[in-house]
């Protein structure tokens, strides 16, 4: 049924970010939100408001982005999802869609966000090339684990975020791990925490890979850079194509709901 009263939906979305200038809408540039809004207007002849839980940057991918969608349209959520999905490009997929509880706000009550960073040490297979960055040809696995562990805990990450950040730059990383996925010969760094600054994960990964591939680099160079709270530090920022928003978990009185379960147990 159509109406003129705003209706809120909660959306779980995946996208391949290679050809987009990020999640956030930008005039005259291809973005995830811009594409979603344009297709919605084509299909339903109405405007839509979309607010995402994470503002991923240009070239970054997502498997579990969560968004609040508001429109003067009241359709069965599954019908709406299928109609909307049917006109979206193959690089964007709405995995689930439901009516949003009144209290839902995508930035609020986040328990944990999980990001993956994928990298290769040699030319990858074509069908996975877009989902990872080409890292150093050689690196020391143990040194990379050592470097990543420096960033676990609560720190002021001003040295490892975009230089224009003016907000509070203290964040908490609850987990960082490293694994090698032999089937695709790809390395995966998993990073978890309640929230991250712009470029934060990519700068941490870039610095850690530099340390792991340079035996002359001292671990104190990483700890000193972290403590300096200066975004002009010397370490490189890892490329965006390796980064993927894996999932978002929300706090709940009964459990910790996840972006992969849009029932959310509320």
BATITI-209873 format. One record per residue (C-alpha): x, y, z. Coordinates in pm, whole numbers, padded with zeros to 5 digits, always signed. Example, Ala and Ser with C-alpha at 12.3 -4.5 7.8 and 13.67 -1.06 7.14 Angstrom:
+01230-00450+00780;+01367-00106+00714;
This chain:
+00000+00000+00000;+00131+00345-00087;+00085+00642+00148;+00223+00987+00218;+00356+00915+00568;+00725+00842+00618;+00804+00478+00679;+01138+00360+00817;+01310+00046+00690;+01631-00119+00796;+01853-00245+00519;+02149-00483+00492;+02354-00422+00180;+02663-00557+00006;+02859-00377-00262;+03173-00401-00470;+03316-00053-00435;+03574-00041-00715;+03385+00193-00946;+03229+00412-00676;+03351+00727-00502;+03251+00585-00165;+02926+00529+00021;+02825+00890+00088;+02627+01086-00174;+02832+01330-00384;+02682+01541-00665;+02782+01426-01015;+02989+01135-00884;+02902+00764-00870;+02842+00664-00506;+02657+00380-00338;+02393+00608-00183;+02353+00805-00505;+02293+00487-00702;+02045+00355-00446;+01852+00683-00449;+01845+00710-00829;+01720+00354-00875;+01460+00397-00600;+01325+00706-00775;+01311+00521-01107;+01124+00223-00964;+00890+00386-00711;+00871+00746-00840;+00955+00875-00494;+01255+01019-00312;+01422+00824-00035;+01642+00918+00262;+01933+00682+00332;+02168+00692+00631;+02442+00429+00655;+02617+00299+00964;+02964+00335+00806;+03077+00590+00547;+03311+00370+00347;+03558+00550+00120;+03613+00527-00255;+03708+00176-00365;+03613+00011-00034;+03378-00289-00035;+03107-00406+00204;+02938-00732+00284;+02741-00613+00586;+02664-00242+00558;+02354-00139+00756;+02136+00160+00668;+01820+00340+00773;+01587+00406+00479;+01298+00651+00507;+01038+00697+00233;+00671+00790+00197;+00605+00440+00077;+00462+00145+00268;+00520-00184+00091;+00583-00532+00219;+00960-00526+00287;+01036-00830+00075;+00839-00692-00221;+01023-00361-00184;+01360-00538-00164;+01299-00745-00477;+01171-00453-00682;+01459-00228-00575;+01722-00499-00616;+01591-00586-00960;+01704-00253-01103;+02030-00210-00915;+02362-00277-01093;+02528-00610-01018;+02785-00433-00799;+02518-00353-00536;+02288-00602-00365;+02029-00551-00092;+02070-00867+00114;+01780-00802+00350;+01523-00532+00424;+01266-00499+00704;+01058-00242+00891;+01283-00055+01134;+01197-00033+01504;+01123+00322+01621;+01443+00336+01824;+01670+00223+01541;+01945+00463+01437;+02242+00315+01247;+02511+00504+01444;+02362+00432+01786;+02415+00128+02009;+02688-00023+01792;+02857-00305+01983;+03122-00397+01727;+03222-00342+01365;+03430-00601+01183;+03650-00510+00887;+03865-00730+00668;+04176-00612+00491;+04293-00847+00212;+04628-00834+00038;+04831-01044-00203;+05206-01095-00232;+05189-01188-00600;+04954-01132-00892;+04613-01269-00785;+04359-01472-00974;+04142-01244-01192;+03812-01315-01017;+03944-01201-00675;+04181-00925-00789;+03937-00648-00703;+03900-00763-00343;+04257-00720-00230;+04562-00498-00265;+04904-00603-00387;+05125-00596-00080;+05500-00646-00040;+05650-00936-00234;+05808-01063+00084;+05724-00999+00447;+05781-01165+00783;+05455-01316+00910;+05562-01294+01274;+05669-00932+01239;+05335-00844+01085;+05153-01002+01380;+05382-00813+01617;+05311-00482+01443;+04934-00532+01438;+04931-00610+01811;+05066-00261+01883;+04726-00116+01794;+04507-00339+02012;+04341-00152+02298;+04229+00207+02353;+04457+00471+02200;+04449+00817+02051;+04470+00726+01681;+04527+01078+01552;+04851+00959+01386;+04659+00690+01201;+04358+00867+01055;+04281+01132+00794;+04474+01451+00863;+04155+01658+00858;+03994+01479+01153;+03906+01733+01423;+03685+01518+01645;+03793+01306+01938;+04037+01056+01788;+04043+00810+02077;+03919+00469+01964;+03931+00110+02089;+04041-00192+01885;+03926-00509+02056;+04076-00761+01814;+04327-00786+01530;+04423-01115+01368;+04610-01235+01061;+04547-01544+00849;+04650-01686+00514;+04369-01823+00297;+04558-02085+00099;+04281-02156-00150;+04316-01808-00299;+04668-01732-00175;+04538-01420-00005;+04618-01275+00338;+04339-01145+00559;+04372-00902+00848;+04059-00891+01065;+04003-00578+01275;+03722-00535+01528;+03608-00244+01741;+03304-00029+01816;+03409+00245+01572;+03689+00364+01346;+03820+00692+01206;+03856+00769+00838;+04162+00590+00690;+04238+00442+01034;+04245+00075+00934;+04425+00143+00606;+04694+00346+00781;+04741+00079+01048;+04772-00190+00782;+05009+00019+00570;+05240+00088+00863;+05233-00273+00980;+05318-00405+00634;+05610-00163+00610;+05746-00291+00939;+05693-00655+00838;+05876-00615+00507;+06170-00406+00634;+06399-00588+00881;+06570-00258+00964;+06247-00100+01088;+06213-00102+01468;+05889-00172+01651;+05956+00148+01847;+05900+00342+01525;+05539+00223+01526;+05481+00285+01895;+05642+00629+01871;+05423+00720+01574;+05112+00611+01764;+05206+00812+02072;+05302+01121+01871;+04937+01189+01774;+05057+01343+01448;+04885+01238+01121;+05193+01348+00925;+05387+01036+01029;+05601+00866+00763;+05419+00536+00712;+05215+00463+00400;+04838+00420+00379;+04729+00084+00239;+04519+00098-00083;+04138+00110-00046;+04055-00198-00254;+04179-00430+00020;+03928-00303+00276;+03586-00460+00332;+03319-00385+00591;+03235-00739+00702;+02956-00686+00956;+02813-00461+01226;+02683-00586+01558;+02439-00385+01769;+02380-00388+02142;+02058-00546+02260;+01899-00612+02597;+01885-00982+02507;+02185-01035+02283;+02428-00867+02047;+02243-00844+01717;+02434-00861+01394;+02402-00702+01053;+02361-01050+00912;+02041-01107+01109;+01799-00828+01025;+01542-00964+01267;+01773-00809+01530;+01576-00987+01803;+01415-00659+01914;
